[in-house]
């Protein structure tokens, strides 16, 4: 019985020996923590200030009363933005351009990067030269506009998607990822089992490329969300305008000429409203992108570090 009770008694957990830091180590870690805290404040405070200002009154914003928290809380800035019916139209167009454009971008990037990552591709060096050449030389704005016009894409949604359908820079990063992360022996083993190139790409390469796909989605989506220059060039139909153009129009419409207003109180009110709209427009245009980042954050660090460490 004694033996049984001894056997049933759980073994005592080993004591974890605490590491005693020297005075120099404590000073070092204290300095590092202080530096990181300062960097956090430097990065975080502008964001807090913009959010607080967007929810403050125009008078509080123009008089500089906002420091950390909203002063005289108000949603007047957001009301002025969303009372403009074009904002919802712009949101809808930008969402369509972002979703469809990102899908096409990622698909073309992967389809171009995978063959170039294969060292047995015939003419691989020539194709790499062609892609690299386009990173340095291009036709310019006017020839590009003539091309888009001849392709009948003026005043169509495709003018916002097709011209930038493939980023050579992102394609090169993806090619490096596929070369460094997926060993060639895996393809040889798949070939022995009778796996075709298409089956290998869709069943093996894509599932192993989640990190770089997440990075591509984030980069391309942000680019489409903030795109406005192509809209300036190729779109005249307001029903196709992206959000950024409408926000620009709202901001310009509320910009005042100080020489045109005699009454100082009216000038101050107009300037306060203009400043408030700036902060509100920043929040309206960036919140969707900020909501996207947490979903790809766990892959982001791994993806952007591709090629930085060689084994």
N, C-alpha and C positions, 0 to 999 in steps of 0.2 A: 504494500500500500504506500509505503514511504517512497519507494522508487517511482510508483505511478504518479504520486503527487509532485515529485520533483520533475518528472518528465512533462507534466501538464503545465508547470510554471513557465511562463514565457521568459525568454532570455532578456536580461536587462539591456536596454538600448545603449549603444556606445555613446559616451560623452563626446560632444563636439568641442574640440579645443578652439577657443577663441583666439583669433590672430590679434596680437597686440601691435598697434601701429606706433611707430616711432614719432617723435615730435616733428621731424621733417615731413613724414607722410601726412600727419594731421594738418600741417600748414599747407601742404600741396593740395590736399582734397578740399580744404576750406577755400583756397584761392580759386580752384576749378569751379566749385559750387557757386561762388560769388559771380564769377565771369558768366557762367551759364544763366544765372538768374538775371543778370543785366541784359544779356542777349535776348532772353525771353521777354523782358519788359520792352526792349527796343522794338521787337517784332510785333508784340501783342498790343501795345498801346495804340498805335495808329488804327488798328482794326476796331478797338473799343471806342476810340474817339469818333470814327466815322459812323459807327452804329448809334452812338449816343447823340451825335449831332443830327442824324437823320430823324430821330424821334423827339427832337427839341423844337421850340418855337423859332420862327424866323428872327425875332428880336434877340433871343438868347444867342443864336448862332452869330449874327452880325456884330453883336457887342462883345463876343469872345468870352461869354460866361460858361460855356461848356468845357469841362475839363475831363471828367471821368464818367459821370452819370448824366442822363438827360435832364435838361433844365426846362421847366414849364412843359412837361410832356405833351406832345402833339403828333398827329399823323397827317398834318397838313401837306407835307411834302409828298407823301405817298398818295394822298388824295389827288393832288395836282397831277401826278404822273398817271394814275390809273383812270382819271376822268377823261383822259385822251383815249378815244376808242382805238386809235392806231396802235397803242401799246399791245393790246391783246392780239391784234393781227400780226404785229412784229414777233411776239412770243411764239405764236403758232408757226410762222414761217421759219424762224430760227431753229425751233425744235425739229422741224422736218429736215432742214438743211443739215443739222448736226447729226441726227440719227442716220439718215440715208448717206450723207457724205462720209461719216465715220465708218459705216459698214463697207462702203466701196473702197475707202482708203486702206483699211486693214486687210481686206481681201486682196487687193492688188499688191500691197506691200509683201504679204506672205507668199503670194504666188510668184513674185519676182525674186524674193530673197532666197527661197528654198533651192531652186535650180542653181543659183550662183554660189550657194554654200557647198554644192557638190563638186569636188575636185575632178570628177570624171566627166563633167559637162563639156562637150565639144565646143570650142570657140569661147571658153569661159573668160579668158583674158580680154578678148575683143569686146565682149558684151560689158564687162566691167569698165573698160575704157569709155564706151559709149555713155554709160550711166554717169561716170565721173565727169565727162566732158560737159554734160548738161548742168552740172553744179557750178561750173565756172562761166560758161557762155550761154546766152539765151537770145531769143529773137528781139526782145524789147517790147515795150508797151503797145506801140502802134501796130506792128505785125501781128501781135497776139490778138489785139482787138479785131483786126481784119479777118483773122482766122476764125474767131468766135462768130463774127458776123456771117462769114461764108458758110459756117456750119449751122446757121439759123438758130443759134442759141441765145441771141439778144432777147431780153425780156422773157426769159424762161428760167425755171429753177435750176436747169443744168448749167447755166453760166456760173452759178455759185458752187458747183460740185466738180464738174469735169476739169476745169483748168488746173486745179491742184489735186487731182485724184491720186497722184503718187509723189511722195517725198523721197528723193534719192537718199537724203541724209538718214531718214528713218529706215529706209530699205537696207542701207549699209550696216546700221546698228543691228537690224534683225538678222542679216546674213552672218555677222560676227557671232551673235547669240547661238544660231543654229550650228555653226562650226565648232564653237567652244563647248556647248552644253550637250549636244547629241553626238555620241561617238559613231564613227563610220562602221564599227563592228556590229552595231545594232541593225544597220541596213543590210549588211552581209548576212546576218542571222535571219532577217526577215525574208531575204531573197531565197535562202535555202529552204524555207518553209513555203515558198511559192507566192510570196506577197508581191503584188505589183507596186509600181511607183505611186499610183493614185491611192491605193489602199494604205501604203506606208505613210504617205503625207497626211491623210485624214485620220487614220487610226493611231498613229504613233507620234508623228511630228507635232501635230496641233495640240494633243493633250499634254505634251511635254513642254509646250511653249506658252503656258498661261502667263508667266511673268512678263515676257516681252509683249504679249498681246494686250495685257492690262496697260502697260506703258504706252503702247501705240494708241489704244482707245483714249487714254487721257490726253495725250498730245494732240491727236487729231480733233477730238471733241472740243478742246479749248480753242483750237485754231478756228473751227467752224463757228463756235459760239461768238467769238470776238470779231469775226470777219465783217468788214464793211467796205474795203477798197474795191473789191470786185463788184459789189452792188453799186458803187458810184459809177463804175465804168459801163456796166452791162445792163443795168435795170433802170427803166423809166416808169414802169407800172407800179404804183404805190401798193397795190395788193400783194406784190411780191417782195417788198422791202423787208429786210431783216430787222430785228429789234434795235440793233446799234444805230441805224439810220434814224429811226423814230426818236430814240433817246437824244440823239444829237439835235434834231429839230426842236425838241422840247427845251433843251438847254439854250439853244440860240434864241428861241422865242422869248426866253425870260432874261436874256442878257440886256443890260441897259447901257445907254450912252449917258454918262454923267453930265455932259454939256446940254443934253436935250431936256433935262428936268431941272426946274428952278427951285421947287420946294424941297428943302433938305430932308424933311420927314418922309415925303414920298420917295425920294431917292434912297433913303436908308431902308424903307420897307421893301422896295424893289430889289435892292442889293441883298437884303436878308433872305428874300424868297429865292433869289438866284443861287445863293450859297446853300440854302437848304435843299434845293433841287439837285445840286451837284452830289451831295451826300446820299440823297434818296436814290438817285440814278445809279450810283456806285453799288449800293446794296441790291437794287433790283436786277442789275446785270451780272452780279457775281455770285449771288446765293445759289443758283442752280449748279454752277461749277463746283462750289464748295461742298454741296451735297453729294456730288459724284465722287470726290476724292476719297472719302472713307472706304468706299467699296473696292478700290484698287490699291489702297495704301500698302497692304501687306505684300503685294507683288512689286510695288513701285521701286523700293530701294534695291531689290535684286535686279530689276530690269535696267535701271539707269547705271548700274555699276558694271554692265557688260563690257568686257574687254579691259577693265582697269586692273585686274589681277590675273597674272599669268601663272599657270601651274607647271 
